[in-house]
């Protein structure tokens, strides 16, 4: 039982640091989620292209709203900020699939 306490304490500390950094990054104050801020290389662009219409439309809305707020030097009211617990990695499954396919294609081309 004693071995579990340090792991729990360290995981709580790590969780606290993650929450602090998430809030300090500032994108949540514009209504964005983590996947909205990814650098758009070829893999990310392909993953975005594969998004279902509903997820793509939600992404575009968040991006346009964030751009509008940024140009006006405003942030959303605090009750509309994206919370760490509510951040959904909606792009991750599509991105993993794209990366897997690219690596498979590279392996195939090596042969």
C-alpha positions as CSV (number, residue, x, y, z in Angstrom):
1,X,0.0,0.0,0.0
2,X,2.9,2.4,0.8
3,X,4.2,2.0,-2.8
4,X,0.9,3.4,-4.3
5,X,0.9,6.7,-2.3
6,X,4.0,8.2,-4.1
7,X,2.7,7.3,-7.5
8,X,-0.7,8.8,-6.7
9,X,1.0,12.0,-5.3
10,X,3.2,12.3,-8.4
11,X,0.3,11.7,-10.7
12,X,-1.7,14.4,-8.9
13,X,1.3,16.7,-9.2
14,X,1.6,16.0,-12.9
15,X,-2.1,16.5,-13.4
16,X,-1.9,19.9,-11.6
17,X,1.0,20.9,-13.8
18,X,-0.9,19.9,-16.9
19,X,-3.9,21.9,-15.9
20,X,-1.8,24.9,-15.1
21,X,0.0,24.7,-18.5
22,X,-3.3,24.2,-20.3
23,X,-4.7,27.4,-18.7
24,X,-1.5,29.3,-19.2
25,X,-1.3,28.5,-22.9
26,X,-4.4,30.7,-23.4
27,X,-6.0,29.0,-26.4
28,X,-8.8,27.8,-24.1
29,X,-9.7,31.4,-23.4
30,X,-10.6,31.7,-27.1
31,X,-12.7,28.6,-27.1
32,X,-10.1,26.4,-28.8
33,X,-9.2,22.9,-27.9
34,X,-5.7,21.3,-28.1
35,X,-6.2,19.7,-31.5
36,X,-7.2,23.1,-33.0
37,X,-3.6,24.4,-32.2
38,X,-1.6,21.6,-33.9
39,X,0.9,22.7,-36.5
40,X,-0.7,21.8,-39.9
41,X,1.9,19.6,-41.6
42,X,0.8,17.2,-44.3
43,X,-0.3,14.5,-41.9
44,X,-2.5,16.9,-39.9
45,X,-4.0,18.4,-43.1
46,X,-4.9,14.9,-44.3
47,X,-6.4,14.1,-40.9
48,X,-8.5,17.3,-41.0
49,X,-9.7,16.4,-44.5
50,X,-10.9,13.1,-43.2
51,X,-13.0,14.6,-40.3
52,X,-16.7,14.0,-40.5
53,X,-18.6,17.1,-41.5
54,X,-19.9,17.8,-38.0
55,X,-16.4,17.8,-36.4
56,X,-15.0,19.8,-39.3
57,X,-17.8,22.4,-39.0
58,X,-17.2,22.7,-35.2
59,X,-13.5,23.1,-35.8
60,X,-14.1,25.9,-38.3
61,X,-16.5,27.7,-36.0
62,X,-14.0,27.6,-33.1
63,X,-11.2,28.8,-35.4
64,X,-13.2,31.7,-36.8
65,X,-14.5,32.7,-33.4
66,X,-10.9,32.6,-32.0
67,X,-9.6,34.7,-34.9
68,X,-12.4,37.3,-34.4
69,X,-11.7,37.5,-30.6
70,X,-8.0,37.8,-31.2
71,X,-8.5,40.6,-33.7
72,X,-10.7,42.4,-31.2
73,X,-8.2,41.7,-28.4
74,X,-10.9,40.0,-26.4
75,X,-11.4,36.7,-24.7
76,X,-14.5,34.7,-24.0
77,X,-16.4,35.0,-20.7
78,X,-14.8,32.6,-18.2
79,X,-17.8,30.3,-18.2
80,X,-17.2,29.6,-22.0
81,X,-13.5,28.8,-21.7
82,X,-12.6,25.3,-22.7
83,X,-11.8,23.4,-19.5
84,X,-8.9,20.9,-19.3
85,X,-11.3,18.1,-18.4
86,X,-13.6,18.9,-21.4
87,X,-10.8,19.0,-24.0
88,X,-11.5,16.2,-26.5
89,X,-8.7,15.1,-28.8
90,X,-11.0,14.8,-31.7
91,X,-8.3,14.7,-34.3
92,X,-6.1,12.1,-32.7
93,X,-7.7,8.9,-34.1
94,X,-7.6,10.3,-37.6
95,X,-4.1,11.5,-37.2
96,X,-2.9,8.2,-35.9
97,X,-4.4,6.5,-38.9
98,X,-2.8,8.9,-41.4
99,X,0.6,8.4,-39.8
100,X,0.2,4.7,-39.8
101,X,-0.7,4.7,-43.5
102,X,2.2,7.0,-44.3
103,X,4.7,4.8,-42.5
104,X,3.2,1.7,-44.2
105,X,3.5,3.5,-47.6
106,X,7.1,4.4,-46.9
107,X,7.9,0.8,-45.9
108,X,6.3,-0.4,-49.1
109,X,8.3,2.0,-51.2
110,X,11.6,0.8,-49.6
111,X,11.0,-2.7,-51.0
